Amino acid sequence: MSRLKKSSDFICYSNNHSLNPFYISYCKSLVNVEILHRDILALINDKPIRTYEELKGAILVEDIIITSEIDKIEKLILNGFVMIQLDEKDNMCALARAELQIGRNISIPEVEFSVIGPKESFVESLDSNLNLIRRRLPISDLQIKEVMVGTLTKTRVAVLYIEKIVDKENVNTVIQRINDIEFDQIIDSAYIAQMIADNQNSPFPQLLDTERPDRVAGVLAEGKVVILVNGSPHALIGPTTLIEFFSSFEDYFLSWHVASIFRIIRLFAVTFSIFSTPIYVAVVTYHYELIPKELMVTLVTSRSNVPFPPILEVIFLEMAIELLREAGARLPTKIGQTIGIVGGIVIGTAAVEAALVSNVLLIIVALAALASFTTPVYKMNNTIRLIRFPFLLFAQLWGLVGLVLCFCFLLVHLIRLTSLGRPFLEPIYPLRWADLKDAFIRLPFSSQSKRPILLRTKEPNRFNKKQAKEKKDIDE
């Protein structure tokens, strides 16, 4: 308590002139003054109080704890409790919850915005986020295990799962890794994602993060484990696979034909974003014979006044795009949009007119940058931006052979990568035909009667396919 008394926001107040003399201590920055005066102070003077049990019965606050443990008292005061003593020299005291709740209201998703579907997103309050999930899954099997992480921040971390569905090995793995974290501060769920990842040196995120409660409810029903962190508006989902990072939850609100086409477009766009500029460097540097004659004239004309080799052209434009992205992201929204549009037009036009780059390459780089934005998950978007540069280096060194070699390195890394011990490249490797029904394309819900094999759930069936078909036949 001596350490708390040194702080200017710690209040010690005594009232020796009332019917019930009392001594009260609290942190004013953590306590709701209205609750303190209305539900605590106003009721203490109503009738004589001689014991702490009588004090507990007199106060209309749900969470009241009577204790003499110094460490527990300090911890509760720092969590918004008010300490009440009947005598200043008492070792015993009553602690009443009067926590001041400060936070933003639930708003629409900003990162995973969708035209169709719910418009709620997580906020920084853990209790509010748990409420959003509980309302979507009002079942007793939804279990929440809470732990404290961070020697300084004492951050609340909640692990969620549906007991009758989930593989308990996944739950135990998550809880064990969280308990093994030795770090002084946990500010956001991103800290947890990095610290419990199977391979912390991989550029690929191994836990899927989302700000959508509906997506969390959906993956819990599949048998996955979810991690929520107090102070973070993003949830972590695991185990996950590479394909899931290119699937938007809005796909499930559209017809399966449309959703499947959109997924294929995203995968094509990501592939184009990674390989377009490296292929340009490889072909222009080593493999002119692959260029059609009709296109060769255009390419030679566009590069006739450019004094730099293709690799320097590409690096110059790629760095310009990255600078515009960072500037647009760090500046205020209205200014950021202006910088992105005006900067892109001015720099691109000026670079071509100054003969620093060819106009063909400018089009390719612009399309590649545009294609990278189709990735629904922001962290995977960053990874796509990063892995393009090794491909450029290999293309410059060995041409198309270098691209194949770099792709082999990437493929080996992905094959070895795991998410909570589960293969990250599933259902491609290991090949599981049953899980392909919701991978590159999304089949109708009637075809998805089983949960993913990857999760090894206790209850593999979502519904009885035979009964569903019989009911449909009867209705018809």
Disulfide bonds with the S-S distance in Angstrom:
none
